[in-house]
Amino acid sequence: KAGVTQTPRYLIKTRGQQVTLSCSPISGHRSVSWYQQTPGQGLQFLFEYFSETQRNKGNFPGRFSGRQFSNSRSEMNVSTLELGDSALYLCASSLGGTGGFVNNEQFFGPGTRLTVL
Amino acid sequence: QKEVEQNSGPLSVPEGAIASLNCTYSDRGSQSFFWYRQYSGKSPELIMFIYSNGDKEDGRFTAQLNKASQYVSLLIRDSQPSDSATYLCAGTGFQKLVFGTGTRLLVSP
């Protein structure tokens, strides 16, 4: 079974631009979560989608948004990029369902390394 | 107070020794806990998860959960240099995982 894929793997943008990242979950997984990882803050939760619905959102500004499609693929968008948005963006998929993450392992993609200049 | 706390390390152990990684959590509502391994420049890789009090073994790895004391641990037996990585502990929150900042493990030959 193929793993979680993310595109692009690397991205360089300048301040003020916007960016869209894509994530394809493991086949059969309906939940996709997004995380931001920086050396200082570790893994920070951005949001989680299940069946095209955002079920939870972390403490990030409204410049960070996402969506999920009917095939469970997900995109996240960051508008008006700031230098502090430079990070590794990870998506993770799980089976999801009403049990949430209890007993449902979450599997990470390789990440997108975003550099904002 | 962070919801999931880990000692950042590094924890240094010689090859063949047992490495003990610890994690404490503050949310008593957390039901399951996950251990991930992350090599430098790579994404986290799931090692195992535990949701019942007690021990759970998988090969060289043993996860331990004590809900009364709110701590989780990961033991790595017969540590190998290839085990050198950052180990992330995560607990379930509402529709999300809450991660600790990770413990860096160094296994010397």
HADDOCK unambig.tbl for C-alpha pairs under 7 A between the chains (distance, minus, plus):
assign (segid A and resid 42 and name CA) (segid B and resid 101 and name CA) 5.06 0.50 0.50
assign (segid A and resid 43 and name CA) (segid B and resid 99 and name CA) 6.23 0.50 0.50
assign (segid A and resid 55 and name CA) (segid B and resid 95 and name CA) 6.76 0.50 0.50
assign (segid A and resid 56 and name CA) (segid B and resid 95 and name CA) 6.14 0.50 0.50
assign (segid A and resid 100 and name CA) (segid B and resid 95 and name CA) 5.35 0.50 0.50
assign (segid A and resid 101 and name CA) (segid B and resid 92 and name CA) 6.24 0.50 0.50
assign (segid A and resid 101 and name CA) (segid B and resid 95 and name CA) 6.39 0.50 0.50
assign (segid A and resid 101 and name CA) (segid B and resid 96 and name CA) 6.78 0.50 0.50
assign (segid A and resid 102 and name CA) (segid B and resid 31 and name CA) 6.39 0.50 0.50
assign (segid A and resid 102 and name CA) (segid B and resid 32 and name CA) 5.57 0.50 0.50
assign (segid A and resid 102 and name CA) (segid B and resid 92 and name CA) 6.63 0.50 0.50
assign (segid A and resid 103 and name CA) (segid B and resid 32 and name CA) 6.60 0.50 0.50
assign (segid A and resid 107 and name CA) (segid B and resid 46 and name CA) 6.74 0.50 0.50
assign (segid A and resid 108 and name CA) (segid B and resid 43 and name CA) 6.52 0.50 0.50
assign (segid A and resid 108 and name CA) (segid B and resid 44 and name CA) 6.28 0.50 0.50
assign (segid A and resid 108 and name CA) (segid B and resid 45 and name CA) 6.88 0.50 0.50
assign (segid A and resid 109 and name CA) (segid B and resid 43 and name CA) 6.70 0.50 0.50
assign (segid A and resid 110 and name CA) (segid B and resid 42 and name CA) 6.62 0.50 0.50
assign (segid A and resid 110 and name CA) (segid B and resid 43 and name CA) 5.25 0.50 0.50
assign (segid A and resid 111 and name CA) (segid B and resid 43 and name CA) 6.47 0.50 0.50
